[in-house]
Amino acid sequence: MLDLRKPSGWFFLLLGAILIFLGVNAPHLRAPLTMVNINLYAGIAMAVFGGILLWLARSPS
């Protein structure tokens, strides 16, 4: 049976890493009308979620 946690985890981890990179290196690219660096915060949340999915998908030893 195909476990979707592993590819989803890698997807969210990669997307989170890209957003964290943009949030740190290009803080001027933010949502209009906000002073919050949403790329950084959303990237951290996605990376954590991807890590949790990968942790849940690990094979039991």
PDB file with one MODEL, atoms N, CA, C and O in Angstrom:
MODEL        1
ATOM      1  N   MET A   1       0.841  -1.172   0.000  1.00  0.00           N
ATOM      2  CA  MET A   1       0.000   0.000   0.000  1.00  0.00           C
ATOM      3  C   MET A   1       0.893   1.245   0.000  1.00  0.00           C
ATOM      4  O   MET A   1       1.908   1.293   0.695  1.00  0.00           O
ATOM      5  N   LEU A   2       0.508   2.231  -0.775  1.00  0.00           N
ATOM      6  CA  LEU A   2       1.275   3.463  -0.897  1.00  0.00           C
ATOM      7  C   LEU A   2       1.009   4.369   0.299  1.00  0.00           C
ATOM      8  O   LEU A   2      -0.141   4.676   0.613  1.00  0.00           O
ATOM      9  N   ASP A   3       2.064   4.788   0.951  1.00  0.00           N
ATOM     10  CA  ASP A   3       1.956   5.690   2.094  1.00  0.00           C
ATOM     11  C   ASP A   3       2.212   7.113   1.604  1.00  0.00           C
ATOM     12  O   ASP A   3       3.307   7.423   1.136  1.00  0.00           O
ATOM     13  N   LEU A   4       1.218   7.965   1.710  1.00  0.00           N
ATOM     14  CA  LEU A   4       1.345   9.330   1.199  1.00  0.00           C
ATOM     15  C   LEU A   4       2.058  10.273   2.154  1.00  0.00           C
ATOM     16  O   LEU A   4       2.301  11.430   1.811  1.00  0.00           O
ATOM     17  N   ARG A   5       2.395   9.800   3.341  1.00  0.00           N
ATOM     18  CA  ARG A   5       3.073  10.681   4.287  1.00  0.00           C
ATOM     19  C   ARG A   5       4.489  11.004   3.844  1.00  0.00           C
ATOM     20  O   ARG A   5       4.962  12.116   4.076  1.00  0.00           O
ATOM     21  N   LYS A   6       5.174  10.065   3.216  1.00  0.00           N
ATOM     22  CA  LYS A   6       6.565  10.308   2.829  1.00  0.00           C
ATOM     23  C   LYS A   6       6.680  11.336   1.690  1.00  0.00           C
ATOM     24  O   LYS A   6       7.421  12.307   1.849  1.00  0.00           O
ATOM     25  N   PRO A   7       5.985  11.174   0.550  1.00  0.00           N
ATOM     26  CA  PRO A   7       6.118  12.228  -0.479  1.00  0.00           C
ATOM     27  C   PRO A   7       5.532  13.567  -0.037  1.00  0.00           C
ATOM     28  O   PRO A   7       6.060  14.620  -0.396  1.00  0.00           O
ATOM     29  N   SER A   8       4.454  13.538   0.735  1.00  0.00           N
ATOM     30  CA  SER A   8       3.888  14.795   1.237  1.00  0.00           C
ATOM     31  C   SER A   8       4.854  15.466   2.206  1.00  0.00           C
ATOM     32  O   SER A   8       5.013  16.687   2.184  1.00  0.00           O
ATOM     33  N   GLY A   9       5.488  14.680   3.043  1.00  0.00           N
ATOM     34  CA  GLY A   9       6.467  15.232   3.975  1.00  0.00           C
ATOM     35  C   GLY A   9       7.623  15.890   3.258  1.00  0.00           C
ATOM     36  O   GLY A   9       8.041  16.987   3.629  1.00  0.00           O
ATOM     37  N   TRP A  10       8.152  15.225   2.220  1.00  0.00           N
ATOM     38  CA  TRP A  10       9.258  15.823   1.453  1.00  0.00           C
ATOM     39  C   TRP A  10       8.808  17.084   0.731  1.00  0.00           C
ATOM     40  O   TRP A  10       9.561  18.054   0.638  1.00  0.00           O
ATOM     41  N   PHE A  11       7.561  17.070   0.210  1.00  0.00           N
ATOM     42  CA  PHE A  11       7.035  18.252  -0.482  1.00  0.00           C
ATOM     43  C   PHE A  11       6.950  19.447   0.470  1.00  0.00           C
ATOM     44  O   PHE A  11       7.431  20.533   0.147  1.00  0.00           O
ATOM     45  N   PHE A  12       6.339  19.249   1.642  1.00  0.00           N
ATOM     46  CA  PHE A  12       6.200  20.341   2.591  1.00  0.00           C
ATOM     47  C   PHE A  12       7.551  20.784   3.135  1.00  0.00           C
ATOM     48  O   PHE A  12       7.760  21.973   3.375  1.00  0.00           O
ATOM     49  N   LEU A  13       8.463  19.848   3.332  1.00  0.00           N
ATOM     50  CA  LEU A  13       9.797  20.209   3.815  1.00  0.00           C
ATOM     51  C   LEU A  13      10.540  21.047   2.767  1.00  0.00           C
ATOM     52  O   LEU A  13      11.187  22.035   3.115  1.00  0.00           O
ATOM     53  N   LEU A  14      10.453  20.665   1.507  1.00  0.00           N
ATOM     54  CA  LEU A  14      11.111  21.422   0.442  1.00  0.00           C
ATOM     55  C   LEU A  14      10.476  22.798   0.272  1.00  0.00           C
ATOM     56  O   LEU A  14      11.181  23.801   0.159  1.00  0.00           O
ATOM     57  N   LEU A  15       9.160  22.846   0.253  1.00  0.00           N
ATOM     58  CA  LEU A  15       8.481  24.134   0.110  1.00  0.00           C
ATOM     59  C   LEU A  15       8.759  25.039   1.305  1.00  0.00           C
ATOM     60  O   LEU A  15       8.939  26.246   1.144  1.00  0.00           O
ATOM     61  N   GLY A  16       8.795  24.464   2.493  1.00  0.00           N
ATOM     62  CA  GLY A  16       9.134  25.239   3.685  1.00  0.00           C
ATOM     63  C   GLY A  16      10.545  25.777   3.628  1.00  0.00           C
ATOM     64  O   GLY A  16      10.792  26.917   4.023  1.00  0.00           O
ATOM     65  N   ALA A  17      11.485  24.965   3.137  1.00  0.00           N
ATOM     66  CA  ALA A  17      12.871  25.423   3.019  1.00  0.00           C
ATOM     67  C   ALA A  17      12.981  26.574   2.026  1.00  0.00           C
ATOM     68  O   ALA A  17      13.730  27.521   2.261  1.00  0.00           O
ATOM     69  N   ILE A  18      12.253  26.505   0.935  1.00  0.00           N
ATOM     70  CA  ILE A  18      12.271  27.593  -0.053  1.00  0.00           C
ATOM     71  C   ILE A  18      11.713  28.875   0.564  1.00  0.00           C
ATOM     72  O   ILE A  18      12.282  29.952   0.388  1.00  0.00           O
ATOM     73  N   LEU A  19      10.601  28.756   1.286  1.00  0.00           N
ATOM     74  CA  LEU A  19      10.009  29.946   1.898  1.00  0.00           C
ATOM     75  C   LEU A  19      10.881  30.514   3.016  1.00  0.00           C
ATOM     76  O   LEU A  19      10.961  31.732   3.177  1.00  0.00           O
ATOM     77  N   ILE A  20      11.527  29.657   3.778  1.00  0.00           N
ATOM     78  CA  ILE A  20      12.448  30.142   4.810  1.00  0.00           C
ATOM     79  C   ILE A  20      13.612  30.885   4.156  1.00  0.00           C
ATOM     80  O   ILE A  20      14.022  31.945   4.629  1.00  0.00           O
ATOM     81  N   PHE A  21      14.142  30.324   3.066  1.00  0.00           N
ATOM     82  CA  PHE A  21      15.233  30.980   2.345  1.00  0.00           C
ATOM     83  C   PHE A  21      14.800  32.360   1.851  1.00  0.00           C
ATOM     84  O   PHE A  21      15.539  33.334   1.999  1.00  0.00           O
ATOM     85  N   LEU A  22      13.600  32.445   1.265  1.00  0.00           N
ATOM     86  CA  LEU A  22      13.104  33.740   0.794  1.00  0.00           C
ATOM     87  C   LEU A  22      12.828  34.695   1.947  1.00  0.00           C
ATOM     88  O   LEU A  22      13.090  35.893   1.838  1.00  0.00           O
ATOM     89  N   GLY A  23      12.307  34.178   3.041  1.00  0.00           N
ATOM     90  CA  GLY A  23      12.017  35.039   4.179  1.00  0.00           C
ATOM     91  C   GLY A  23      13.255  35.628   4.807  1.00  0.00           C
ATOM     92  O   GLY A  23      13.227  36.753   5.305  1.00  0.00           O
ATOM     93  N   VAL A  24      14.354  34.874   4.790  1.00  0.00           N
ATOM     94  CA  VAL A  24      15.595  35.367   5.388  1.00  0.00           C
ATOM     95  C   VAL A  24      16.346  36.275   4.420  1.00  0.00           C
ATOM     96  O   VAL A  24      16.850  37.322   4.825  1.00  0.00           O
ATOM     97  N   ASN A  25      16.428  35.890   3.149  1.00  0.00           N
ATOM     98  CA  ASN A  25      17.249  36.618   2.182  1.00  0.00           C
ATOM     99  C   ASN A  25      16.525  37.744   1.456  1.00  0.00           C
ATOM    100  O   ASN A  25      17.177  38.623   0.894  1.00  0.00           O
ATOM    101  N   ALA A  26      15.199  37.742   1.452  1.00  0.00           N
ATOM    102  CA  ALA A  26      14.445  38.798   0.774  1.00  0.00           C
ATOM    103  C   ALA A  26      13.277  39.229   1.651  1.00  0.00           C
ATOM    104  O   ALA A  26      12.122  38.993   1.297  1.00  0.00           O
ATOM    105  N   PRO A  27      13.558  39.851   2.778  1.00  0.00           N
ATOM    106  CA  PRO A  27      12.464  40.221   3.684  1.00  0.00           C
ATOM    107  C   PRO A  27      11.545  41.304   3.123  1.00  0.00           C
ATOM    108  O   PRO A  27      10.439  41.495   3.628  1.00  0.00           O
ATOM    109  N   HIS A  28      11.988  42.016   2.085  1.00  0.00           N
ATOM    110  CA  HIS A  28      11.143  43.048   1.490  1.00  0.00           C
ATOM    111  C   HIS A  28      10.017  42.440   0.650  1.00  0.00           C
ATOM    112  O   HIS A  28       9.062  43.142   0.319  1.00  0.00           O
ATOM    113  N   LEU A  29      10.105  41.165   0.299  1.00  0.00           N
ATOM    114  CA  LEU A  29       9.036  40.495  -0.442  1.00  0.00           C
ATOM    115  C   LEU A  29       8.015  39.963   0.563  1.00  0.00           C
ATOM    116  O   LEU A  29       8.070  38.801   0.967  1.00  0.00           O
ATOM    117  N   ARG A  30       7.103  40.812   0.950  1.00  0.00           N
ATOM    118  CA  ARG A  30       6.097  40.411   1.924  1.00  0.00           C
ATOM    119  C   ARG A  30       4.717  40.782   1.401  1.00  0.00           C
ATOM    120  O   ARG A  30       4.587  41.499   0.410  1.00  0.00           O
ATOM    121  N   ALA A  31       3.709  40.293   2.069  1.00  0.00           N
ATOM    122  CA  ALA A  31       2.339  40.590   1.670  1.00  0.00           C
ATOM    123  C   ALA A  31       2.071  42.086   1.836  1.00  0.00           C
ATOM    124  O   ALA A  31       2.521  42.696   2.805  1.00  0.00           O
ATOM    125  N   PRO A  32       1.336  42.671   0.891  1.00  0.00           N
ATOM    126  CA  PRO A  32       1.030  44.096   1.040  1.00  0.00           C
ATOM    127  C   PRO A  32       0.139  44.335   2.264  1.00  0.00           C
ATOM    128  O   PRO A  32      -0.631  43.462   2.664  1.00  0.00           O
ATOM    129  N   LEU A  33       0.253  45.496   2.835  1.00  0.00           N
ATOM    130  CA  LEU A  33      -0.523  45.940   3.993  1.00  0.00           C
ATOM    131  C   LEU A  33      -0.175  45.209   5.286  1.00  0.00           C
ATOM    132  O   LEU A  33      -0.919  45.301   6.263  1.00  0.00           O
ATOM    133  N   THR A  34       0.931  44.493   5.306  1.00  0.00           N
ATOM    134  CA  THR A  34       1.375  43.853   6.551  1.00  0.00           C
ATOM    135  C   THR A  34       2.835  44.184   6.783  1.00  0.00           C
ATOM    136  O   THR A  34       3.580  44.476   5.847  1.00  0.00           O
ATOM    137  N   MET A  35       3.222  44.135   8.018  1.00  0.00           N
ATOM    138  CA  MET A  35       4.630  44.308   8.364  1.00  0.00           C
ATOM    139  C   MET A  35       5.238  42.978   8.809  1.00  0.00           C
ATOM    140  O   MET A  35       6.360  42.935   9.313  1.00  0.00           O
ATOM    141  N   VAL A  36       4.488  41.901   8.618  1.00  0.00           N
ATOM    142  CA  VAL A  36       4.914  40.577   9.054  1.00  0.00           C
ATOM    143  C   VAL A  36       5.607  39.869   7.892  1.00  0.00           C
ATOM    144  O   VAL A  36       5.135  39.927   6.757  1.00  0.00           O
ATOM    145  N   ASN A  37       6.711  39.209   8.173  1.00  0.00           N
ATOM    146  CA  ASN A  37       7.423  38.427   7.163  1.00  0.00           C
ATOM    147  C   ASN A  37       6.732  37.059   7.051  1.00  0.00           C
ATOM    148  O   ASN A  37       7.185  36.076   7.638  1.00  0.00           O
ATOM    149  N   ILE A  38       5.645  37.013   6.300  1.00  0.00           N
ATOM    150  CA  ILE A  38       4.809  35.814   6.227  1.00  0.00           C
ATOM    151  C   ILE A  38       5.539  34.654   5.562  1.00  0.00           C
ATOM    152  O   ILE A  38       5.251  33.496   5.866  1.00  0.00           O
ATOM    153  N   ASN A  39       6.473  34.936   4.667  1.00  0.00           N
ATOM    154  CA  ASN A  39       7.233  33.858   4.033  1.00  0.00           C
ATOM    155  C   ASN A  39       8.027  33.067   5.074  1.00  0.00           C
ATOM    156  O   ASN A  39       8.092  31.839   5.017  1.00  0.00           O
ATOM    157  N   LEU A  40       8.620  33.773   6.008  1.00  0.00           N
ATOM    158  CA  LEU A  40       9.421  33.118   7.038  1.00  0.00           C
ATOM    159  C   LEU A  40       8.548  32.272   7.958  1.00  0.00           C
ATOM    160  O   LEU A  40       8.864  31.112   8.224  1.00  0.00           O
ATOM    161  N   TYR A  41       7.457  32.847   8.442  1.00  0.00           N
ATOM    162  CA  TYR A  41       6.606  32.124   9.379  1.00  0.00           C
ATOM    163  C   TYR A  41       5.889  30.953   8.716  1.00  0.00           C
ATOM    164  O   TYR A  41       5.783  29.881   9.313  1.00  0.00           O
ATOM    165  N   ALA A  42       5.401  31.135   7.508  1.00  0.00           N
ATOM    166  CA  ALA A  42       4.747  30.031   6.797  1.00  0.00           C
ATOM    167  C   ALA A  42       5.761  28.952   6.439  1.00  0.00           C
ATOM    168  O   ALA A  42       5.436  27.766   6.483  1.00  0.00           O
ATOM    169  N   GLY A  43       6.974  29.340   6.087  1.00  0.00           N
ATOM    170  CA  GLY A  43       8.021  28.372   5.774  1.00  0.00           C
ATOM    171  C   GLY A  43       8.394  27.525   6.976  1.00  0.00           C
ATOM    172  O   GLY A  43       8.592  26.316   6.855  1.00  0.00           O
ATOM    173  N   ILE A  44       8.489  28.159   8.137  1.00  0.00           N
ATOM    174  CA  ILE A  44       8.795  27.400   9.355  1.00  0.00           C
ATOM    175  C   ILE A  44       7.673  26.420   9.660  1.00  0.00           C
ATOM    176  O   ILE A  44       7.932  25.266  10.000  1.00  0.00           O
ATOM    177  N   ALA A  45       6.422  26.871   9.541  1.00  0.00           N
ATOM    178  CA  ALA A  45       5.281  25.989   9.811  1.00  0.00           C
ATOM    179  C   ALA A  45       5.250  24.815   8.837  1.00  0.00           C
ATOM    180  O   ALA A  45       4.999  23.682   9.247  1.00  0.00           O
ATOM    181  N   MET A  46       5.501  25.071   7.550  1.00  0.00           N
ATOM    182  CA  MET A  46       5.486  23.992   6.560  1.00  0.00           C
ATOM    183  C   MET A  46       6.640  23.020   6.776  1.00  0.00           C
ATOM    184  O   MET A  46       6.466  21.811   6.627  1.00  0.00           O
ATOM    185  N   ALA A  47       7.802  23.529   7.121  1.00  0.00           N
ATOM    186  CA  ALA A  47       8.944  22.651   7.368  1.00  0.00           C
ATOM    187  C   ALA A  47       8.699  21.769   8.587  1.00  0.00           C
ATOM    188  O   ALA A  47       9.047  20.588   8.576  1.00  0.00           O
ATOM    189  N   VAL A  48       8.107  22.326   9.630  1.00  0.00           N
ATOM    190  CA  VAL A  48       7.784  21.532  10.818  1.00  0.00           C
ATOM    191  C   VAL A  48       6.745  20.476  10.474  1.00  0.00           C
ATOM    192  O   VAL A  48       6.871  19.326  10.895  1.00  0.00           O
ATOM    193  N   PHE A  49       5.718  20.852   9.714  1.00  0.00           N
ATOM    194  CA  PHE A  49       4.691  19.899   9.312  1.00  0.00           C
ATOM    195  C   PHE A  49       5.282  18.786   8.448  1.00  0.00           C
ATOM    196  O   PHE A  49       4.944  17.616   8.628  1.00  0.00           O
ATOM    197  N   GLY A  50       6.156  19.143   7.519  1.00  0.00           N
ATOM    198  CA  GLY A  50       6.817  18.133   6.692  1.00  0.00           C
ATOM    199  C   GLY A  50       7.689  17.209   7.514  1.00  0.00           C
ATOM    200  O   GLY A  50       7.728  16.005   7.261  1.00  0.00           O
ATOM    201  N   GLY A  51       8.391  17.758   8.498  1.00  0.00           N
ATOM    202  CA  GLY A  51       9.204  16.931   9.381  1.00  0.00           C
ATOM    203  C   GLY A  51       8.362  15.975  10.199  1.00  0.00           C
ATOM    204  O   GLY A  51       8.752  14.827  10.415  1.00  0.00           O
ATOM    205  N   ILE A  52       7.208  16.440  10.656  1.00  0.00           N
ATOM    206  CA  ILE A  52       6.310  15.565  11.414  1.00  0.00           C
ATOM    207  C   ILE A  52       5.800  14.439  10.527  1.00  0.00           C
ATOM    208  O   ILE A  52       5.748  13.287  10.957  1.00  0.00           O
ATOM    209  N   LEU A  53       5.423  14.760   9.296  1.00  0.00           N
ATOM    210  CA  LEU A  53       4.958  13.713   8.373  1.00  0.00           C
ATOM    211  C   LEU A  53       6.055  12.685   8.106  1.00  0.00           C
ATOM    212  O   LEU A  53       5.787  11.483   8.086  1.00  0.00           O
ATOM    213  N   LEU A  54       7.279  13.146   7.901  1.00  0.00           N
ATOM    214  CA  LEU A  54       8.382  12.211   7.672  1.00  0.00           C
ATOM    215  C   LEU A  54       8.681  11.382   8.915  1.00  0.00           C
ATOM    216  O   LEU A  54       9.029  10.205   8.811  1.00  0.00           O
ATOM    217  N   TRP A  55       8.548  11.987  10.083  1.00  0.00           N
ATOM    218  CA  TRP A  55       8.758  11.252  11.321  1.00  0.00           C
ATOM    219  C   TRP A  55       7.690  10.172  11.500  1.00  0.00           C
ATOM    220  O   TRP A  55       7.988   9.070  11.961  1.00  0.00           O
ATOM    221  N   LEU A  56       6.451  10.491  11.134  1.00  0.00           N
ATOM    222  CA  LEU A  56       5.370   9.503  11.236  1.00  0.00           C
ATOM    223  C   LEU A  56       5.494   8.409  10.187  1.00  0.00           C
ATOM    224  O   LEU A  56       4.991   7.304  10.389  1.00  0.00           O
ATOM    225  N   ALA A  57       6.152   8.695   9.072  1.00  0.00           N
ATOM    226  CA  ALA A  57       6.258   7.729   7.984  1.00  0.00           C
ATOM    227  C   ALA A  57       7.446   6.795   8.135  1.00  0.00           C
ATOM    228  O   ALA A  57       7.604   5.865   7.345  1.00  0.00           O
ATOM    229  N   ARG A  58       8.287   7.029   9.145  1.00  0.00           N
ATOM    230  CA  ARG A  58       9.477   6.170   9.296  1.00  0.00           C
ATOM    231  C   ARG A  58       9.040   4.729   9.544  1.00  0.00           C
ATOM    232  O   ARG A  58       8.007   4.473  10.163  1.00  0.00           O
ATOM    233  N   SER A  59       9.820   3.828   9.065  1.00  0.00           N
ATOM    234  CA  SER A  59       9.471   2.406   9.216  1.00  0.00           C
ATOM    235  C   SER A  59       9.842   1.941  10.626  1.00  0.00           C
ATOM    236  O   SER A  59      10.914   2.276  11.130  1.00  0.00           O
ATOM    237  N   PRO A  60       8.970   1.183  11.248  1.00  0.00           N
ATOM    238  CA  PRO A  60       9.284   0.698  12.599  1.00  0.00           C
ATOM    239  C   PRO A  60      10.395  -0.330  12.555  1.00  0.00           C
ATOM    240  O   PRO A  60      10.408  -1.208  11.692  1.00  0.00           O
ATOM    241  N   SER A  61      11.318  -0.220  13.481  1.00  0.00           N
ATOM    242  CA  SER A  61      12.447  -1.143  13.512  1.00  0.00           C
ATOM    243  C   SER A  61      12.246  -2.215  14.545  1.00  0.00           C
ATOM    244  O   SER A  61      13.103  -3.083  14.709  1.00  0.00           O
TER     245      SER A  61
ENDMDL
END
